């Protein structure tokens, strides 16, 4: 009968191996005294519309943009970094008639810009499509219209939160 030895006993003392140490990353910019590499791309000129104010003009880079689809209001969330290091948060809400509201805030830090997006209340972006003082409308009809408006507001809040989550996950804060 032929027997094959499948394992061999280990010696009493096994020499301990050291974990491999990662090699330091070579930074050519630091080695040659150059400014840090800007991975966000070349600076561009932007002109952003603002509600109740003159357009904001600046040079910088777009760090992230996300657009919603579907029913009104439709949103476009955009984050910019200005050449001077400040950040710009832009929220554009377009109603069913195609009219857009532009919220633009210049902030001193990235955290402040993100807070603008997180604290935006989309309930104010939904426009009522009826007037309370409309003559000849029965109270029951007004109740139905109000219920439909409440549904549209809840839907806008839900869709904005979903868009915000997607936007925050995709922003390149480099």
Secondary structure, 3 states (H helix, E strand, C coil): CCCCCCCCCCCCCCCCCCCCCCCCCCCHHHHCCCCCCCCCCCCEEEEEEECCEEEEEEEEEEEEEEECCCCCCEEEEEEEEECCCCEEEEEEEECCCCCEEEEEEEECCHHHHHHHHHHCCHHHHCCCCCCCCCCCCCHHHHHHHHHHHHHHHHHHHHHHHHHHHHHHHHCCCC
